[in-house]
Amino acid sequence: MNGASREALAAARERLDALTDSTSVNAASLADELAAVTALLDREVSLRRVLTDPAQDAQAKAELAQRLLGTQVSGPAADLVAGMVRSRWSQSRDLVDALEELADTADLTAAQQAGKLDDVEDELFRFGRIVSGSTELRAALTDRKATTSAKSGLLRSLLGGRAQLVTERLVTRLVTAPRGRSLEAGLESLSKLAAERRDRMVAIVTSAVPLSEPQKQRLGAALAKLYGRTMHLNLDVDPEVIGGIRVQVGDEVINGSLADRIEDASRRLAG
C-alpha cells in the first residue's frame, strides 16, 4: 500500500489493538466478523467504491457502513469498519486488503491471549513446508473447480485435532478465499503477521541436523544482537546443508554451511 492507504491501515491497526485490549471484546469473534465484511466488500465492487470514494463526505460514508453492518456484526466491528471508511484510501481494493489483514490479526491476537501464538507460528511454518513438498496437496488446495466445502473438509482432515483452532481457521480462510494470492505468499504473509504480534522478526534456519536447545538459544541471541530485535526461529532440517546452517531473515541470507565456506575459499584462491 502507498500513501494514504498506508496511513489509513496504520490507524486501523491502532484501533484494532485498542479493541482487543478490552476484555469485553472477543478477538476470535471479531476476526470472524471482519472476515465476513472482507468477503462482502470483495464481492460488492460498487459498494466498495462508494465507501472509498474521496469525493464523498467521510461521515456520510461511515453512517452508510453503520446502517449496512449494524444488524450483521457487533457494535465494535461496525465501529471499526466505520472508522476505516472515514479514512482516505489510495485504491478501493486497499480497504478490503486492510480488512483481511485485521481479521487475521484479530485471530492471532486471540491465540496470543490464550498463550498459543508460538504454536500457531510454528504450525503455519510447518504447513507451508508440507505444501511446498507435496505437489498433489497443493493442487488439491488451489483447484479452482473444487468447492469450498471440499477444501474445508480436506483441511479439517489434515489439521483438525493436530493444530491449534486458530491455525485451522487462518489456513481455511486463505485456501477458500485466496483473493488472487498464491498459497505460498498467503502463508508467508500470515507468518509475518504472527511474528509482528510480538514485534519479532522471523529467521528461517536450515541445518543438516536438528539444533540442540542451547544451540537454538545461542543462535537466537546472536541474531537478536545483529538485528536489534527479538528473533523467532523457524527450524528446518536439510541433510544437504553440510556442516553448518543457513539462515534467512527477510530477503537476506546468512549462509554458514561448510560447503559454501569451501566454495568461498576456492574463489579466493583462484582470485
Backbone as CSV, one residue per row, in Angstrom:
resi,resn,N_x,N_y,N_z,CA_x,CA_y,CA_z,C_x,C_y,C_z
1,MET,0.832,-1.192,0.000,0.000,0.000,0.000,0.873,1.251,0.000
2,ASN,0.347,2.305,-0.583,1.098,3.554,-0.664,0.314,4.709,-0.047
3,GLY,1.065,5.728,0.371,0.479,6.994,0.773,-0.664,6.898,1.747
4,ALA,-1.818,7.381,1.294,-2.994,7.480,2.154,-3.422,6.121,2.706
5,SER,-3.347,5.088,1.893,-3.772,3.759,2.343,-2.889,3.248,3.467
6,ARG,-1.600,3.502,3.380,-0.692,3.052,4.427,-1.022,3.736,5.754
7,GLU,-1.315,5.033,5.684,-1.681,5.768,6.896,-3.015,5.274,7.453
8,ALA,-3.962,4.988,6.564,-5.273,4.504,6.999,-5.151,3.142,7.667
9,LEU,-4.307,2.277,7.112,-4.108,0.954,7.706,-3.445,1.072,9.077
10,ALA,-2.473,1.950,9.204,-1.802,2.142,10.498,-2.802,2.581,11.565
11,ALA,-3.692,3.490,11.193,-4.714,3.958,12.138,-5.676,2.825,12.503
12,ALA,-6.036,2.009,11.514,-6.953,0.890,11.769,-6.306,-0.148,12.680
13,ARG,-5.016,-0.373,12.511,-4.305,-1.314,13.390,-4.347,-0.837,14.837
14,GLU,-4.157,0.457,15.024,-4.198,1.007,16.381,-5.579,0.833,17.001
15,ARG,-6.623,1.071,16.203,-7.987,0.904,16.722,-8.265,-0.560,17.047
16,LEU,-7.757,-1.465,16.209,-7.952,-2.891,16.486,-7.248,-3.292,17.781
17,ASP,-6.023,-2.817,17.968,-5.293,-3.136,19.204,-6.048,-2.620,20.428
18,ALA,-6.597,-1.414,20.308,-7.359,-0.851,21.429,-8.592,-1.702,21.726
19,LEU,-9.254,-2.185,20.676,-10.444,-3.022,20.869,-10.088,-4.351,21.528
20,THR,-9.058,-5.006,21.009,-8.732,-6.344,21.506,-8.040,-6.304,22.859
21,ASP,-7.578,-5.130,23.279,-7.041,-4.985,24.641,-8.168,-5.014,25.675
22,SER,-9.377,-4.761,25.219,-10.535,-4.751,26.118,-11.005,-6.175,26.386
23,THR,-11.240,-6.484,27.648,-11.696,-7.828,27.997,-13.130,-8.090,27.550
24,SER,-13.847,-7.045,27.162,-15.236,-7.222,26.737,-15.356,-7.620,25.267
25,VAL,-14.243,-7.574,24.528,-14.265,-7.899,23.105,-13.598,-9.252,22.890
26,ASN,-14.327,-10.168,22.245,-13.793,-11.483,21.920,-13.049,-11.386,20.587
27,ALA,-11.729,-11.533,20.634,-10.914,-11.324,19.437,-11.253,-12.321,18.337
28,ALA,-11.536,-13.571,18.693,-11.853,-14.579,17.682,-13.172,-14.257,16.982
29,SER,-14.168,-13.825,17.743,-15.452,-13.438,17.139,-15.283,-12.221,16.249
30,LEU,-14.471,-11.263,16.705,-14.202,-10.076,15.904,-13.528,-10.468,14.593
31,ALA,-12.632,-11.442,14.640,-11.969,-11.916,13.423,-12.978,-12.462,12.425
32,ASP,-13.937,-13.252,12.929,-14.982,-13.808,12.053,-15.792,-12.694,11.393
33,GLU,-16.139,-11.679,12.175,-16.951,-10.581,11.645,-16.182,-9.771,10.603
34,LEU,-14.932,-9.498,10.868,-14.124,-8.747,9.907,-13.894,-9.553,8.631
35,ALA,-13.764,-10.860,8.778,-13.621,-11.716,7.598,-14.898,-11.692,6.759
36,ALA,-16.051,-11.649,7.421,-17.331,-11.587,6.698,-17.462,-10.265,5.941
37,VAL,-17.032,-9.167,6.568,-17.082,-7.862,5.889,-16.102,-7.845,4.724
38,THR,-14.943,-8.475,4.902,-13.972,-8.584,3.805,-14.604,-9.270,2.607
39,ALA,-15.275,-10.387,2.853,-15.918,-11.134,1.768,-17.000,-10.304,1.091
40,LEU,-17.765,-9.565,1.891,-18.829,-8.719,1.341,-18.262,-7.659,0.406
41,LEU,-17.258,-6.924,0.865,-16.716,-5.831,0.060,-15.875,-6.338,-1.107
42,ASP,-15.320,-7.526,-0.978,-14.591,-8.120,-2.108,-15.564,-8.487,-3.222
43,ARG,-16.772,-8.884,-2.808,-17.797,-9.307,-3.762,-18.553,-8.119,-4.351
44,GLU,-18.858,-7.124,-3.513,-19.681,-5.982,-3.935,-18.771,-4.802,-4.326
45,VAL,-18.339,-4.813,-5.561,-17.370,-3.813,-6.021,-17.956,-2.401,-5.962
46,SER,-19.209,-2.230,-6.352,-19.815,-0.897,-6.376,-19.914,-0.323,-4.959
47,LEU,-20.257,-1.155,-3.991,-20.330,-0.697,-2.600,-18.947,-0.294,-2.109
48,ARG,-17.961,-1.089,-2.446,-16.585,-0.783,-2.039,-16.144,0.570,-2.587
49,ARG,-16.514,0.836,-3.812,-16.116,2.107,-4.434,-16.808,3.291,-3.773
50,VAL,-18.063,3.101,-3.402,-18.778,4.176,-2.710,-18.119,4.473,-1.368
51,LEU,-17.764,3.425,-0.642,-17.203,3.594,0.695,-15.778,4.151,0.689
52,THR,-15.129,4.114,-0.466,-13.763,4.642,-0.546,-13.664,5.849,-1.476
53,ASP,-14.802,6.351,-1.929,-14.809,7.495,-2.851,-14.372,8.766,-2.113
54,PRO,-13.237,9.346,-2.478,-12.759,10.546,-1.768,-13.661,11.758,-1.959
55,ALA,-14.518,11.714,-2.970,-15.421,12.840,-3.225,-16.628,12.820,-2.280
56,GLN,-16.864,11.688,-1.626,-17.993,11.564,-0.706,-17.601,12.024,0.697
57,ASP,-18.570,12.577,1.423,-18.322,13.027,2.790,-17.952,11.842,3.677
58,ALA,-16.886,11.998,4.479,-16.383,10.902,5.302,-17.426,10.420,6.310
59,GLN,-18.115,11.351,6.942,-19.116,10.977,7.939,-20.286,10.254,7.287
60,ALA,-20.676,10.693,6.091,-21.772,10.035,5.375,-21.399,8.596,5.037
61,LYS,-20.153,8.364,4.658,-19.708,7.003,4.356,-19.711,6.145,5.615
62,ALA,-19.278,6.728,6.729,-19.274,5.989,7.986,-20.692,5.613,8.399
63,GLU,-21.625,6.530,8.242,-23.020,6.252,8.596,-23.610,5.175,7.695
64,LEU,-23.251,5.192,6.405,-23.709,4.154,5.482,-23.196,2.787,5.930
65,ALA,-21.925,2.724,6.298,-21.354,1.462,6.770,-22.071,0.980,8.027
66,GLN,-22.362,1.902,8.936,-23.070,1.536,10.160,-24.460,0.986,9.850
67,ARG,-25.168,1.619,8.910,-26.519,1.153,8.562,-26.467,-0.239,7.935
68,LEU,-25.493,-0.464,7.079,-25.394,-1.737,6.384,-24.963,-2.875,7.304
69,LEU,-24.096,-2.553,8.247,-23.486,-3.603,9.063,-24.065,-3.703,10.472
70,GLY,-24.797,-2.684,10.876,-25.250,-2.601,12.260,-26.004,-3.814,12.756
71,THR,-26.776,-4.462,11.886,-27.546,-5.637,12.309,-26.837,-6.944,11.949
72,GLN,-25.696,-6.835,11.272,-24.990,-8.033,10.807,-23.793,-8.398,11.676
73,VAL,-23.161,-7.392,12.271,-21.977,-7.630,13.093,-22.138,-6.886,14.424
74,SER,-21.232,-7.149,15.336,-21.286,-6.499,16.645,-20.965,-5.012,16.540
75,GLY,-21.292,-4.282,17.593,-21.003,-2.855,17.630,-19.534,-2.541,17.431
76,PRO,-18.609,-3.230,18.128,-17.188,-2.947,17.939,-16.725,-3.160,16.499
77,ALA,-17.206,-4.223,15.851,-16.811,-4.482,14.465,-17.343,-3.395,13.540
78,ALA,-18.615,-3.012,13.723,-19.203,-1.957,12.884,-18.484,-0.633,13.097
79,ASP,-18.134,-0.316,14.341,-17.419,0.925,14.635,-16.038,0.930,13.974
80,LEU,-15.373,-0.216,14.014,-14.043,-0.315,13.410,-14.116,-0.089,11.908
81,VAL,-15.082,-0.722,11.251,-15.233,-0.553,9.803,-15.626,0.886,9.478
82,ALA,-16.519,1.464,10.264,-16.928,2.855,10.034,-15.729,3.788,10.130
83,GLY,-14.860,3.539,11.103,-13.655,4.349,11.223,-12.746,4.199,10.017
84,MET,-12.699,3.005,9.477,-11.849,2.766,8.301,-12.366,3.504,7.066
85,VAL,-13.682,3.525,6.872,-14.205,4.192,5.677,-14.154,5.713,5.808
86,ARG,-13.983,6.210,7.031,-13.750,7.651,7.192,-12.375,8.046,6.656
87,SER,-11.447,7.100,6.691,-10.099,7.377,6.230,-10.041,7.449,4.713
88,ARG,-8.956,7.963,4.224,-8.752,8.081,2.776,-7.922,6.893,2.297
89,TRP,-8.362,6.271,1.202,-7.684,5.110,0.637,-7.234,5.415,-0.785
90,SER,-6.008,5.034,-1.106,-5.461,5.302,-2.438,-6.224,4.524,-3.505
91,GLN,-6.607,3.289,-3.182,-7.381,2.454,-4.094,-8.484,1.774,-3.289
92,SER,-9.614,1.533,-3.934,-10.732,0.934,-3.202,-10.383,-0.468,-2.699
93,ARG,-9.582,-1.184,-3.444,-9.223,-2.544,-3.038,-8.352,-2.556,-1.786
94,ASP,-7.644,-1.458,-1.534,-6.806,-1.397,-0.336,-7.638,-1.558,0.939
95,LEU,-8.867,-1.062,0.918,-9.734,-1.211,2.083,-9.997,-2.681,2.378
96,VAL,-10.243,-3.469,1.339,-10.512,-4.889,1.516,-9.257,-5.617,2.005
97,ASP,-8.110,-5.275,1.420,-6.852,-5.884,1.862,-6.606,-5.588,3.343
98,ALA,-6.904,-4.353,3.741,-6.703,-3.959,5.143,-7.647,-4.729,6.063
99,LEU,-8.899,-4.871,5.664,-9.857,-5.625,6.477,-9.431,-7.077,6.634
100,GLU,-8.928,-7.647,5.560,-8.451,-9.030,5.621,-7.296,-9.159,6.611
101,GLU,-6.368,-8.212,6.557,-5.240,-8.238,7.490,-5.720,-8.101,8.934
102,LEU,-6.680,-7.215,9.171,-7.187,-7.028,10.529,-7.893,-8.290,11.032
103,ALA,-8.610,-8.986,10.146,-9.261,-10.237,10.543,-8.220,-11.259,10.973
104,ASP,-7.162,-11.390,10.184,-6.096,-12.332,10.525,-5.404,-11.918,11.828
105,THR,-5.162,-10.621,11.981,-4.505,-10.122,13.186,-5.358,-10.376,14.422
106,ALA,-6.671,-10.207,14.292,-7.568,-10.466,15.428,-7.498,-11.929,15.845
107,ASP,-7.440,-12.828,14.873,-7.312,-14.249,15.202,-5.978,-14.536,15.880
108,LEU,-4.909,-13.916,15.398,-3.595,-14.115,16.008,-3.554,-13.522,17.415
109,THR,-4.284,-12.437,17.611,-4.386,-11.845,18.945,-5.094,-12.798,19.897
110,ALA,-6.126,-13.466,19.399,-6.829,-14.459,20.219,-5.867,-15.573,20.638
111,ALA,-5.000,-15.989,19.705,-4.010,-17.015,20.024,-3.010,-16.506,21.054
112,GLN,-2.616,-15.247,20.904,-1.669,-14.651,21.848,-2.284,-14.575,23.242
113,GLN,-3.538,-14.177,23.313,-4.209,-14.070,24.607,-4.334,-15.430,25.289
114,ALA,-4.417,-16.480,24.476,-4.531,-17.834,25.023,-3.160,-18.470,25.258
115,GLY,-2.086,-17.722,24.980,-0.742,-18.262,25.154,-0.365,-19.288,24.108
116,LYS,-0.996,-19.227,22.918,-0.778,-20.226,21.877,-0.142,-19.646,20.619
117,LEU,0.324,-18.417,20.671,0.837,-17.772,19.458,2.074,-18.484,18.916
118,ASP,2.974,-18.915,19.793,4.163,-19.640,19.336,3.770,-20.906,18.584
119,ASP,2.765,-21.622,19.106,2.301,-22.842,18.442,1.754,-22.526,17.059
120,VAL,0.971,-21.458,16.962,0.380,-21.087,15.676,1.468,-20.718,14.664
121,GLU,2.462,-19.947,15.106,3.572,-19.598,14.217,4.250,-20.844,13.671
122,ASP,4.566,-21.765,14.553,5.259,-22.983,14.139,4.386,-23.833,13.223
123,GLU,3.090,-23.901,13.508,2.186,-24.709,12.681,2.031,-24.116,11.280
124,LEU,1.961,-22.799,11.180,1.887,-22.162,9.865,3.138,-22.462,9.065
125,PHE,4.293,-22.392,9.722,5.555,-22.670,9.045,5.600,-24.121,8.574
126,ARG,5.264,-25.045,9.451,5.322,-26.464,9.097,4.330,-26.796,7.990
127,PHE,3.129,-26.184,8.049,2.148,-26.444,6.993,2.667,-25.935,5.654
128,GLY,3.330,-24.777,5.656,3.924,-24.264,4.424,4.946,-25.216,3.854
129,ARG,5.758,-25.838,4.723,6.751,-26.812,4.274,6.079,-28.048,3.689
130,ILE,4.992,-28.485,4.309,4.265,-29.651,3.809,3.704,-29.364,2.416
131,VAL,3.119,-28.187,2.254,2.538,-27.814,0.961,3.623,-27.735,-0.112
132,SER,4.746,-27.103,0.217,5.808,-26.957,-0.777,6.415,-28.304,-1.158
133,GLY,6.277,-29.299,-0.280,6.840,-30.610,-0.563,5.865,-31.584,-1.196
134,SER,4.631,-31.158,-1.424,3.621,-32.061,-1.994,2.850,-31.353,-3.097
135,THR,3.203,-31.631,-4.336,2.504,-31.012,-5.471,1.049,-31.461,-5.521
136,GLU,0.791,-32.687,-5.059,-0.579,-33.208,-5.085,-1.462,-32.444,-4.108
137,LEU,-0.943,-32.201,-2.898,-1.723,-31.458,-1.899,-1.933,-30.021,-2.357
138,ARG,-0.888,-29.402,-2.869,-1.013,-28.017,-3.332,-2.063,-27.911,-4.433
139,ALA,-2.042,-28.878,-5.365,-3.015,-28.868,-6.458,-4.432,-28.993,-5.931
140,ALA,-4.629,-29.836,-4.913,-5.967,-30.021,-4.348,-6.456,-28.759,-3.650
141,LEU,-5.551,-28.059,-2.963,-5.940,-26.870,-2.199,-6.123,-25.636,-3.084
142,THR,-5.543,-25.649,-4.273,-5.648,-24.483,-5.162,-6.522,-24.751,-6.385
143,ASP,-7.142,-25.912,-6.430,-8.002,-26.275,-7.558,-9.226,-25.362,-7.611
144,ARG,-9.350,-24.594,-8.673,-10.471,-23.653,-8.782,-11.812,-24.350,-8.982
145,LYS,-11.771,-25.586,-9.413,-13.012,-26.326,-9.628,-13.525,-26.961,-8.343
146,ALA,-12.663,-27.098,-7.356,-13.071,-27.725,-6.090,-13.953,-26.773,-5.293
147,THR,-14.947,-27.304,-4.620,-15.864,-26.475,-3.839,-15.200,-26.035,-2.532
148,THR,-15.776,-24.983,-1.968,-15.279,-24.502,-0.674,-15.405,-25.573,0.394
149,SER,-16.528,-26.285,0.385,-16.734,-27.324,1.396,-15.727,-28.459,1.237
150,ALA,-15.365,-28.781,-0.005,-14.388,-29.845,-0.236,-13.015,-29.449,0.288
151,LYS,-12.615,-28.187,0.046,-11.319,-27.715,0.531,-11.310,-27.617,2.050
152,SER,-12.416,-27.136,2.607,-12.513,-27.039,4.066,-12.429,-28.423,4.699
153,GLY,-13.103,-29.393,4.081,-13.075,-30.756,4.603,-11.677,-31.354,4.553
154,LEU,-10.954,-31.078,3.464,-9.584,-31.578,3.342,-8.700,-30.982,4.433
155,LEU,-8.833,-29.686,4.646,-8.034,-29.040,5.688,-8.401,-29.542,7.074
156,ARG,-9.683,-29.813,7.270,-10.125,-30.329,8.570,-9.497,-31.696,8.834
157,SER,-9.387,-32.504,7.779,-8.780,-33.827,7.941,-7.287,-33.727,8.190
158,LEU,-6.660,-32.676,7.663,-5.221,-32.506,7.832,-4.865,-31.845,9.162
159,LEU,-5.667,-30.851,9.559,-5.311,-30.024,10.708,-6.174,-30.253,11.938
160,GLY,-7.379,-30.729,11.745,-8.302,-30.891,12.864,-7.740,-31.798,13.952
161,GLY,-7.624,-31.260,15.161,-7.093,-32.042,16.267,-5.582,-32.141,16.284
162,ARG,-4.929,-31.687,15.217,-3.466,-31.742,15.147,-2.835,-30.360,15.240
163,ALA,-3.639,-29.322,15.070,-3.138,-27.953,15.108,-4.098,-27.103,15.935
164,GLN,-3.621,-25.940,16.324,-4.472,-25.005,17.054,-5.672,-24.616,16.180
165,LEU,-6.812,-24.361,16.820,-8.010,-23.969,16.086,-7.761,-22.700,15.279
166,VAL,-6.987,-21.765,15.831,-6.685,-20.521,15.112,-5.916,-20.828,13.833
167,THR,-4.976,-21.754,13.897,-4.217,-22.130,12.700,-5.154,-22.664,11.623
168,GLU,-6.054,-23.540,12.027,-7.004,-24.112,11.070,-7.884,-23.030,10.464
169,ARG,-8.331,-22.092,11.283,-9.188,-21.012,10.790,-8.439,-20.129,9.783
170,LEU,-7.222,-19.763,10.109,-6.427,-18.899,9.236,-6.153,-19.573,7.891
171,VAL,-5.734,-20.816,7.945,-5.405,-21.534,6.710,-6.660,-21.768,5.872
172,THR,-7.763,-22.089,6.537,-9.014,-22.328,5.804,-9.471,-21.055,5.087
173,ARG,-9.380,-19.914,5.764,-9.761,-18.657,5.103,-8.868,-18.381,3.897
174,LEU,-7.588,-18.630,4.058,-6.653,-18.386,2.958,-6.955,-19.278,1.769
175,VAL,-7.199,-20.550,2.030,-7.421,-21.513,0.944,-8.758,-21.289,0.253
176,THR,-9.798,-20.993,1.025,-11.128,-20.857,0.434,-11.385,-19.466,-0.146
177,ALA,-10.604,-18.465,0.274,-10.757,-17.107,-0.268,-9.377,-16.493,-0.491
178,PRO,-8.624,-17.013,-1.468,-7.242,-16.545,-1.670,-7.144,-15.117,-2.184
179,ARG,-8.168,-14.628,-2.838,-8.197,-13.256,-3.353,-6.963,-12.920,-4.195
180,GLY,-6.625,-13.845,-5.088,-5.545,-13.581,-6.035,-4.162,-13.935,-5.553
181,ARG,-4.014,-14.288,-4.272,-2.685,-14.634,-3.760,-2.373,-16.099,-4.009
182,SER,-1.092,-16.403,-4.156,-0.689,-17.800,-4.180,-0.767,-18.339,-2.755
183,LEU,-0.866,-19.634,-2.628,-0.940,-20.256,-1.309,0.330,-19.961,-0.516
184,GLU,1.476,-20.038,-1.202,2.747,-19.798,-0.529,2.850,-18.357,-0.028
185,ALA,2.447,-17.405,-0.860,2.503,-16.000,-0.460,1.569,-15.723,0.706
186,GLY,0.405,-16.343,0.690,-0.546,-16.148,1.780,-0.027,-16.695,3.096
187,LEU,0.583,-17.882,3.057,1.140,-18.473,4.280,2.308,-17.646,4.811
188,GLU,3.116,-17.118,3.895,4.237,-16.265,4.322,3.717,-14.994,4.987
189,SER,2.663,-14.423,4.419,2.075,-13.215,4.993,1.533,-13.484,6.393
190,LEU,0.883,-14.635,6.578,0.353,-14.989,7.895,1.483,-15.171,8.905
191,SER,2.571,-15.775,8.474,3.715,-15.973,9.370,4.298,-14.633,9.809
192,LYS,4.383,-13.692,8.881,4.915,-12.370,9.217,3.993,-11.648,10.196
193,LEU,2.689,-11.763,9.979,1.740,-11.137,10.905,1.875,-11.727,12.303
194,ALA,2.050,-13.039,12.355,2.197,-13.699,13.660,3.437,-13.180,14.382
195,ALA,4.525,-13.024,13.640,5.761,-12.524,14.247,5.588,-11.085,14.721
196,GLU,4.866,-10.296,13.960,4.674,-8.887,14.319,3.862,-8.722,15.591
197,ARG,3.069,-9.742,15.930,2.292,-9.635,17.163,3.201,-9.482,18.377
198,ARG,4.399,-9.969,18.289,5.354,-9.828,19.385,6.501,-8.900,18.997
199,ASP,6.323,-8.165,17.925,7.382,-7.284,17.424,8.669,-8.072,17.223
200,ARG,8.494,-9.235,16.635,9.652,-10.088,16.402,9.904,-10.230,14.917
201,MET,11.147,-10.544,14.581,11.493,-10.896,13.214,11.551,-12.422,13.133
202,VAL,11.341,-12.936,11.922,11.366,-14.380,11.711,12.636,-14.757,10.958
203,ALA,13.357,-15.734,11.484,14.524,-16.278,10.804,14.224,-17.725,10.431
204,ILE,14.374,-18.043,9.157,14.206,-19.424,8.707,15.587,-20.076,8.755
205,VAL,15.733,-21.052,9.630,17.035,-21.674,9.887,17.011,-23.101,9.340
206,THR,17.896,-23.382,8.389,18.015,-24.723,7.821,19.355,-25.308,8.240
207,SER,19.304,-26.476,8.851,20.531,-27.121,9.317,20.562,-28.580,8.869
208,ALA,21.775,-29.142,8.840,21.919,-30.534,8.403,21.301,-31.501,9.402
209,VAL,21.370,-31.155,10.682,20.781,-31.978,11.743,20.007,-31.052,12.681
210,PRO,19.052,-31.570,13.440,18.306,-30.701,14.369,19.235,-30.005,15.351
211,LEU,18.962,-28.736,15.625,19.763,-27.979,16.574,19.347,-28.329,17.998
212,SER,20.324,-28.343,18.894,20.019,-28.568,20.304,19.425,-27.297,20.895
213,GLU,18.821,-27.429,22.070,18.218,-26.258,22.697,19.253,-25.164,22.969
214,PRO,20.452,-25.494,23.507,21.467,-24.451,23.705,21.888,-23.781,22.401
215,GLN,21.984,-24.583,21.322,22.354,-24.004,20.024,21.291,-23.023,19.543
216,LYS,20.013,-23.402,19.717,18.928,-22.502,19.316,18.969,-21.209,20.117
217,GLN,19.243,-21.323,21.403,19.294,-20.126,22.249,20.447,-19.216,21.851
218,ARG,21.625,-19.815,21.580,22.790,-19.010,21.182,22.546,-18.335,19.838
219,LEU,21.965,-19.080,18.898,21.696,-18.514,17.582,20.670,-17.390,17.692
220,GLY,19.601,-17.604,18.454,18.591,-16.568,18.630,19.171,-15.312,19.242
221,ALA,20.047,-15.476,20.245,20.673,-14.321,20.894,21.588,-13.575,19.926
222,ALA,22.350,-14.333,19.111,23.264,-13.704,18.156,22.498,-12.916,17.098
223,LEU,21.400,-13.496,16.601,20.602,-12.804,15.585,19.902,-11.585,16.174
224,ALA,19.429,-11.702,17.413,18.786,-10.558,18.073,19.769,-9.404,18.217
225,LYS,21.002,-9.736,18.544,22.029,-8.700,18.681,22.347,-8.076,17.328
226,LEU,22.376,-8.919,16.286,22.695,-8.435,14.940,21.615,-7.507,14.396
227,TYR,20.338,-7.869,14.613,19.232,-7.118,14.023,18.565,-6.148,14.998
228,GLY,18.921,-6.244,16.273,18.359,-5.311,17.243,16.916,-5.580,17.590
229,ARG,16.420,-6.799,17.315,15.042,-7.162,17.638,14.999,-8.617,18.060
230,THR,14.000,-8.960,18.868,13.816,-10.356,19.246,13.559,-11.182,17.993
231,MET,14.146,-12.354,17.918,14.070,-13.173,16.714,13.347,-14.487,17.002
232,HIS,12.364,-14.816,16.159,11.687,-16.111,16.247,12.305,-17.024,15.202
233,LEU,12.707,-18.221,15.619,13.368,-19.152,14.715,12.378,-20.188,14.193
234,ASN,12.246,-20.267,12.860,11.520,-21.354,12.214,12.570,-22.351,11.746
235,LEU,12.538,-23.560,12.288,13.617,-24.522,12.080,13.245,-25.566,11.039
236,ASP,14.209,-25.860,10.154,14.019,-26.874,9.133,15.307,-27.678,9.037
237,VAL,15.192,-28.934,8.633,16.368,-29.805,8.516,16.535,-30.229,7.062
238,ASP,17.748,-30.043,6.545,18.083,-30.449,5.180,19.463,-31.098,5.221
239,PRO,19.567,-32.423,5.007,20.857,-33.107,5.090,21.909,-32.559,4.127
240,GLU,21.475,-31.859,3.072,22.437,-31.329,2.103,23.179,-30.105,2.620
241,VAL,22.728,-29.530,3.728,23.456,-28.424,4.344,24.553,-29.046,5.196
242,ILE,25.724,-29.140,4.618,26.801,-29.907,5.238,27.570,-29.059,6.244
243,GLY,27.606,-29.524,7.481,28.492,-28.944,8.472,28.141,-27.562,8.968
244,GLY,26.934,-27.105,8.751,26.605,-25.766,9.221,25.136,-25.462,9.099
245,ILE,24.817,-24.187,8.977,23.427,-23.765,8.907,23.258,-22.695,7.847
246,ARG,22.024,-22.540,7.431,21.652,-21.471,6.513,20.547,-20.684,7.187
247,VAL,20.702,-19.364,7.301,19.732,-18.517,7.981,19.211,-17.480,6.997
248,GLN,17.886,-17.379,6.891,17.275,-16.363,6.038,16.384,-15.474,6.884
249,VAL,16.663,-14.171,6.834,15.860,-13.172,7.533,15.341,-12.208,6.484
250,GLY,14.054,-12.297,6.176,13.518,-11.484,5.085,14.178,-11.887,3.782
251,ASP,14.739,-10.922,3.077,15.423,-11.202,1.810,16.906,-11.485,1.993
252,GLU,17.396,-11.361,3.224,18.824,-11.528,3.477,19.135,-12.962,3.887
253,VAL,20.169,-13.529,3.271,20.579,-14.897,3.570,21.965,-14.876,4.199
254,ILE,22.083,-15.525,5.356,23.372,-15.699,6.029,23.708,-17.170,5.914
255,ASN,24.642,-17.502,5.038,24.918,-18.902,4.763,26.227,-19.305,5.409
256,GLY,26.140,-20.165,6.422,27.327,-20.583,7.143,27.652,-22.041,6.926
257,SER,27.156,-22.639,5.836,27.405,-24.057,5.621,28.851,-24.300,5.237
258,LEU,29.351,-25.468,5.570,30.719,-25.832,5.255,30.940,-25.832,3.755
259,ALA,29.965,-26.305,3.004,30.110,-26.356,1.547,30.311,-24.955,0.981
260,ASP,29.547,-23.982,1.478,29.685,-22.618,0.979,31.020,-22.008,1.383
261,ARG,31.488,-22.354,2.600,32.778,-21.810,3.024,33.912,-22.367,2.160
262,ILE,33.821,-23.660,1.787,34.832,-24.256,0.912,34.801,-23.588,-0.455
263,GLU,33.571,-23.351,-0.969,33.427,-22.694,-2.267,33.993,-21.277,-2.239
264,ASP,33.738,-20.576,-1.127,34.246,-19.207,-0.982,35.762,-19.217,-0.919
265,ALA,36.344,-20.185,-0.192,37.797,-20.262,-0.099,38.411,-20.558,-1.473
266,SER,37.738,-21.408,-2.241,38.231,-21.731,-3.584,38.254,-20.493,-4.471
267,ARG,37.184,-19.671,-4.362,37.125,-18.451,-5.169,38.260,-17.492,-4.773
268,ARG,38.529,-17.407,-3.462,39.594,-16.533,-3.008,40.947,-16.978,-3.539
269,LEU,41.201,-18.319,-3.524,42.463,-18.846,-4.034,42.598,-18.616,-5.528
270,ALA,41.475,-18.808,-6.241,41.507,-18.612,-7.692,41.746,-17.145,-8.038
271,GLY,41.254,-16.239,-7.144,41.427,-14.805,-7.399,42.845,-14.371,-7.117
